[in-house]
Amino acid sequence: MQLPSDGVQFGQNARHIRMDTLVKLRWLAVAGQAATILVTAFVLGFSLDVTACLSLVGVLAAANLLATLFAPRHLRLSEFSAAGFLIFDVIQLSALLYVTGGLENPFAILILAPVTISAVSLRFKHIISVVLASAICVTLLCLAHRPLPWHGGVSFSLPQLYQDGLWAAIIVSSLFISVYVSRVANEYRTLSQALAAAELVLERENHLSRLDGLAAAAAHELGTPLATISLVTHELKRADVPQEIKEDLGLLEQEARRCRDILGKLTSLEEDDNEPFTRTKLSLLLEQIASPYQQGAAAIKIALAGEGDEPRSDCSPTVIYGIGNFIDNATDFARAAVTIDASWDHEKVKIAITDDGPGFPVDLIDQLGEPYLVRSSARGGNIKDRAGLGLGVFIAKTLLERSGASVSFSNARNGGARVALEWSRARFEQPSV
């Protein structure tokens, strides 16, 4: 089993932050900043430019509102986008600190929060960009800022040497946190990746062991009746019977020997890694996956179209389970038909699974692929209510993404749900062992 690389993790790249996570953190920042400003101005009675401060908080809230309205909750930001998201937070907080005393403000330490988030979730080059933006903002705040708000409009200022010390402390803390936290996070990701790969390998080996046992048992149980058939046919051939029947008896004896050879071969499949049947054409793979669901009420149609030779796969359990799960869901919700469209060229392999059912729920389509989705009723009225939607889709999606596929969900123009899978051809045909 191929171990996952740094770029192929369960679900999505492990370094990609969900937009929903950053949005919620921002709303927490908006609430905290607004509460601090109001308490400072109206409870503690400090002379504070409330209008300027709340305007800067409003900018952060407006940006967050736009992200909430126009970005899907399940969207995972690229590292470049996440870095830009965090740099914006650094700039907004720095602007707020500028009008409230600069580094003299005790809350200047919060500028380390975006640095910490970047260290946990981003690669080194993107961490550096956030740290550099923080360092520039801290330096500018050290050089220029409005006076620190104080009682009765009295001016209060810390000694310049102390401000320089605060500047150095924040800069050093940023560097330390970026190195320390990113190193710990990388080790955690590596360990999780290794454990996940080990679990899959153990599961596969356990499955192969069970198959070996079943093959040996089948060979043992069928060996006796096949030997009896061979013996009887051999004796009948020696009897005084017409020549045509002797020929049929000879054929029967030959086929019995062939059955014994096949049963013997089942016990040593692991030794025959280079057998031609270890790699299967895409059409045969889809027929194999779809065959258990052909007995349902919905008819399954497989349509093929491609350029060049048909791609071959080694029947990876992750691909078989993932595609099978989506076909199973499609047959559950289809009214009469499920269509599996497969296409390929020299660069890509694509599979689309479409049913003619009611389609994905509009309120959940942006969340598909996340675990433990919960809704009150199923998509179709004739299907029993499901307390949980999403765990099976989550497992199938993450397994297929582990195999190199991109997975997307949509509703077809004429109704019905559509799941689109796409691999690079090289990755699809790459052996998993």
C-alpha positions in Angstrom: 0.0 0.0 0.0 1.4 3.3 -1.0 2.0 5.6 1.9 0.5 9.1 1.7 2.7 11.9 0.7 2.7 15.3 2.3 0.4 16.5 -0.4 -2.2 13.7 -0.2 -3.8 13.5 3.2 -7.2 12.3 4.3 -10.0 14.5 3.0 -8.0 17.5 1.9 -4.4 18.6 2.3 -3.9 18.6 6.1 -2.5 22.2 5.9 -5.7 23.7 4.3 -7.7 25.6 6.9 -11.5 25.6 6.6 -12.9 29.0 5.9 -15.6 28.3 8.5 -12.9 28.0 11.2 -11.2 31.3 10.4 -14.6 33.1 10.1 -15.6 31.9 13.6 -12.3 33.0 15.0 -12.8 36.4 13.4 -16.2 36.9 14.8 -14.7 36.1 18.2 -12.1 38.8 17.5 -14.8 41.3 16.5 -16.7 40.6 19.7 -13.6 40.9 21.9 -12.4 44.1 20.3 -15.8 45.8 20.4 -16.3 44.8 24.1 -12.8 46.0 25.1 -13.4 49.3 23.4 -16.8 49.9 25.0 -15.6 48.8 28.5 -12.5 51.0 28.2 -14.4 54.1 27.1 -17.7 53.9 29.1 -16.9 51.8 32.1 -13.3 52.7 32.9 -13.7 56.2 31.6 -10.5 56.4 29.5 -10.3 59.1 26.8 -10.6 57.0 23.7 -11.5 57.8 20.1 -14.5 55.4 20.0 -15.5 56.3 16.5 -12.2 55.5 14.9 -11.9 52.3 17.0 -15.3 51.0 16.2 -14.8 51.9 12.5 -11.8 49.6 12.4 -13.7 46.9 14.1 -16.5 47.4 11.5 -14.0 46.9 8.7 -13.1 43.5 10.2 -16.8 42.6 10.7 -17.6 43.7 7.1 -14.8 41.6 5.7 -15.9 38.6 7.7 -19.6 39.1 6.7 -18.5 39.0 3.0 -16.6 35.8 3.6 -19.6 34.3 5.3 -22.0 35.2 2.5 -19.9 34.4 -0.5 -17.6 31.5 0.5 -19.0 28.0 1.2 -18.7 26.9 4.8 -16.8 23.7 3.9 -14.3 25.6 1.7 -10.7 24.9 2.6 -8.4 27.8 1.7 -5.2 27.3 -0.1 -2.1 28.2 1.9 -1.6 31.4 -0.1 -5.2 32.5 0.6 -5.0 31.6 4.3 -1.8 33.6 4.6 -3.5 36.6 3.0 -6.4 36.1 5.4 -4.1 36.2 8.4 -2.0 39.1 7.1 -5.3 41.1 6.8 -6.0 40.4 10.5 -2.5 41.5 11.5 -3.0 44.8 9.6 -6.4 45.4 11.1 -5.2 44.8 14.6 -2.2 47.0 14.0 -4.4 49.8 12.8 -6.5 49.5 16.0 -3.4 49.5 18.1 -2.1 52.6 16.3 -5.1 54.7 17.6 -4.9 53.2 21.1 -1.3 53.6 22.1 0.7 51.3 19.9 3.0 48.9 21.7 2.2 50.6 25.0 -1.3 49.0 24.8 -1.3 45.7 26.8 -3.3 44.1 24.0 -0.4 44.4 21.6 0.4 40.9 22.5 -2.6 39.7 20.5 -0.6 40.3 17.3 1.0 36.9 18.0 -2.4 35.1 17.4 -2.2 35.2 13.6 1.4 34.1 13.8 0.5 31.1 15.9 -2.4 30.1 13.6 0.0 30.3 10.6 2.6 28.2 12.4 0.1 25.5 13.0 -1.4 25.2 9.6 0.9 26.7 6.9 4.2 25.8 5.3 7.4 27.7 6.1 7.3 30.2 3.3 3.8 31.2 4.2 4.6 31.4 7.9 7.5 33.7 7.0 5.1 36.0 5.1 2.8 36.3 8.2 5.8 36.8 10.6 7.3 39.4 8.3 4.0 41.3 8.1 3.8 41.2 11.9 7.3 42.4 12.3 6.8 45.4 9.9 3.6 46.4 11.7 5.2 46.1 15.1 8.1 48.2 14.0 5.8 50.9 12.6 3.9 50.9 15.8 7.1 51.4 17.8 8.0 54.4 15.6 4.6 56.1 15.4 1.3 55.8 17.3 -1.3 57.9 19.0 -1.0 58.4 22.8 -2.2 55.6 25.1 -5.7 56.5 26.3 -5.8 57.5 30.0 -8.0 58.9 32.7 -9.2 62.5 32.2 -7.3 63.0 29.0 -4.0 62.9 30.9 -1.0 62.0 28.7 0.8 58.8 29.6 3.8 57.3 27.9 6.2 54.5 28.7 10.0 55.2 28.4 11.3 54.6 24.9 13.7 52.0 26.1 10.8 50.0 27.5 8.9 50.3 24.2 12.0 49.1 22.4 12.0 46.1 24.8 8.4 45.4 24.0 9.2 45.5 20.2 12.1 43.1 20.7 9.9 40.8 22.8 7.2 40.6 20.2 9.6 40.0 17.4 11.5 37.3 19.2 8.2 35.7 20.4 7.0 35.6 16.7 10.1 33.9 15.6 10.1 31.4 18.5 6.4 30.6 18.1 6.7 30.1 14.3 9.6 27.7 14.6 8.4 25.8 17.8 4.7 25.5 16.9 5.3 24.6 13.2 7.8 21.9 14.2 5.4 20.3 16.7 2.5 20.5 14.3 4.6 18.9 11.5 5.6 16.0 13.8 1.9 15.5 14.7 0.9 15.5 11.1 3.6 13.0 10.2 2.6 10.7 13.1 -1.1 10.9 12.2 -0.2 10.1 8.5 1.9 7.1 9.5 -0.8 5.8 11.8 -3.4 6.1 9.1 -1.2 4.4 6.6 -0.5 1.6 9.0 -4.2 1.1 9.8 -4.9 0.7 6.1 -2.0 -1.7 5.6 -3.1 -3.8 8.5 -6.7 -3.8 7.3 -5.7 -4.9 3.9 -3.4 -7.7 5.2 -6.1 -8.9 7.5 -8.5 -9.1 4.5 -6.0 -11.0 2.4 -5.4 -13.4 5.3 -9.1 -14.1 5.5 -9.2 -14.6 1.7 -6.3 -17.1 2.0 -8.2 -19.0 4.7 -11.4 -19.1 2.6 -9.5 -20.3 -0.5 -7.7 -23.0 1.5 -11.0 -24.1 3.0 -12.7 -24.1 -0.4 -9.9 -26.2 -1.9 -10.1 -28.7 0.9 -13.9 -29.0 0.8 -14.2 -29.3 -3.0 -11.2 -31.5 -3.4 -13.1 -34.7 -2.3 -16.1 -34.3 -4.6 -13.9 -33.4 -7.5 -11.8 -36.5 -6.9 -15.0 -38.6 -6.8 -16.2 -37.1 -10.1 -12.8 -37.9 -11.7 -12.8 -41.5 -10.4 -16.4 -42.1 -11.6 -15.8 -40.7 -15.0 -12.6 -42.7 -15.4 -14.4 -45.9 -14.5 -17.3 -45.1 -16.9 -14.8 -44.6 -19.7 -13.5 -48.1 -19.2 -17.1 -49.5 -19.4 -18.8 -50.6 -22.6 -20.4 -47.3 -23.6 -20.8 -45.6 -27.0 -17.8 -43.6 -28.3 -19.8 -40.3 -28.1 -20.4 -40.8 -24.4 -16.7 -41.7 -23.8 -15.7 -38.3 -25.4 -18.1 -36.5 -23.1 -16.7 -38.4 -20.1 -13.2 -37.5 -21.1 -14.2 -33.8 -21.3 -15.8 -34.0 -17.9 -12.7 -35.6 -16.4 -10.6 -32.9 -18.0 -12.8 -30.1 -16.5 -12.6 -31.7 -13.1 -8.8 -31.6 -13.2 -9.0 -28.0 -14.3 -11.2 -27.2 -11.3 -8.6 -28.8 -9.0 -5.8 -26.7 -10.6 -7.8 -23.5 -10.1 -8.5 -24.3 -6.4 -4.9 -25.0 -5.9 -4.0 -21.7 -7.5 -6.3 -19.8 -5.1 -4.0 -20.6 -2.2 -1.0 -19.0 -3.8 -2.3 -15.8 -5.4 0.2 -13.7 -3.4 3.0 -15.4 -5.2 1.6 -14.4 -8.6 1.9 -10.6 -8.4 2.5 -10.3 -12.2 -0.6 -12.2 -13.3 -2.5 -10.3 -16.0 -5.7 -10.2 -14.0 -4.1 -8.1 -11.3 -4.8 -4.9 -13.4 -8.3 -4.3 -14.7 -9.6 -2.1 -17.4 -11.8 0.8 -16.3 -14.9 -0.6 -17.8 -14.5 -3.9 -16.1 -13.7 -2.2 -12.8 -16.9 -0.2 -13.0 -18.9 -3.3 -13.8 -17.3 -5.1 -10.9 -18.1 -2.3 -8.5 -21.7 -1.8 -9.8 -22.6 -5.5 -10.0 -23.7 -5.8 -6.3 -26.2 -3.0 -6.8 -27.7 -4.2 -10.1 -30.5 -6.1 -8.3 -32.1 -3.0 -7.0 -35.0 -1.1 -8.4 -32.8 1.4 -10.2 -31.2 0.3 -13.5 -27.4 1.1 -13.6 -26.1 2.2 -17.0 -22.3 2.5 -17.7 -21.3 4.8 -20.5 -17.7 4.9 -21.7 -15.9 7.5 -23.9 -12.2 8.1 -24.2 -9.2 8.8 -26.3 -6.4 6.2 -26.7 -6.1 3.0 -24.7 -8.5 2.4 -21.9 -6.9 3.1 -18.5 -6.2 0.2 -16.2 -6.4 0.0 -12.4 -5.1 -2.4 -9.8 -8.5 -2.6 -8.1 -7.4 -0.6 -5.1 -9.8 -1.3 -2.1 -10.0 2.5 -1.5 -11.2 3.2 -5.1 -13.6 0.2 -5.0 -15.1 1.2 -1.7 -15.3 4.9 -2.5 -17.0 4.5 -5.9 -19.2 1.8 -4.5 -20.4 4.0 -1.7 -21.5 6.7 -4.2 -23.2 4.1 -6.4 -25.0 2.7 -3.4 -26.3 6.2 -2.4 -27.3 6.9 -6.0 -29.4 3.7 -6.2 -31.0 4.5 -2.8 -32.3 7.8 -4.1 -32.8 7.2 -7.8 -36.3 6.8 -9.1 -35.5 4.5 -12.0 -31.9 4.9 -13.3 -28.3 5.6 -12.3 -25.8 6.6 -14.9 -22.1 6.1 -14.6 -20.2 8.1 -17.2 -16.5 7.3 -17.6 -14.2 9.2 -19.9 -10.4 9.4 -20.3 -7.7 10.9 -22.4 -3.9 10.9 -22.1 -3.9 13.2 -19.1 -7.2 12.6 -17.1 -9.6 9.9 -16.0 -13.1 11.1 -15.1 -16.1 9.3 -13.6 -19.5 10.9 -13.0 -22.2 9.1 -11.1 -25.7 10.6 -11.7 -29.1 9.5 -10.5 -32.6 10.7 -11.5 -33.8 11.3 -7.9 -34.6 14.5 -6.1 -31.0 15.6 -6.0 -28.8 16.8 -3.1 -30.6 19.0 -0.5 -29.9 22.6 -1.2 -29.2 23.3 2.4 -26.6 20.6 2.6 -24.9 20.5 -0.7 -22.1 22.9 0.4 -21.4 20.8 3.4 -21.2 17.4 1.7 -17.9 15.7 2.5 -17.9 16.8 6.1 -18.4 14.1 8.7 -21.5 13.7 10.9 -23.9 15.8 8.9 -27.3 15.8 10.5 -30.7 16.6 9.0 -34.2 15.7 9.9 -35.2 13.8 6.8 -33.7 11.9 3.8 -33.7 13.3 0.3 -36.4 11.1 -1.1 -39.9 10.7 0.4 -39.8 7.0 -0.1 -36.5 6.5 1.8 -36.5 6.1 5.5 -35.4 9.1 7.6 -31.7 9.1 8.4 -30.4 10.6 11.7 -27.0 11.1 10.2 -26.0 12.0 6.6 -22.4 12.5 5.7 -20.2 10.0 7.5 -20.3 7.5 4.6 -19.8 10.2 2.1 -17.0 11.6 4.2 -15.2 8.2 4.3 -15.7 7.6 0.6 -14.5 11.1 -0.3 -11.4 11.0 1.8 -10.5 7.5 0.5 -10.9 8.6 -3.1 -8.9 11.8 -2.4 -6.2 9.6 -0.9 -6.1 7.7 -4.2 -5.4 11.1 -5.9 -9.0 11.9 -7.0 -10.8 15.3 -6.8 -14.4 14.9 -5.7 -17.2 17.4 -6.3 -20.9 17.3 -5.7 -23.7 19.0 -7.7 -27.2 18.6 -8.9 -27.8 17.8 -12.5 -29.6 20.2 -14.7 -32.6 17.9 -15.2 -32.7 17.0 -11.5 -30.9 14.3 -9.6 -27.6 14.2 -7.7 -24.2 14.1 -9.5 -20.9 13.1 -8.0 -17.8 13.9 -10.2 -14.5 12.2 -9.7 -11.3 13.1 -11.5 -7.8 11.6 -11.5 -4.6 12.3 -13.4 -4.2 9.3 -15.6 -0.7 8.6 -14.2 -2.1 8.6 -10.6 -5.1 6.4 -11.6 -2.9 3.8 -13.1 -0.3 3.9 -10.4 0.0 0.6 -8.5 -0.9 0.9 -4.8 1.4 -1.9 -3.8 
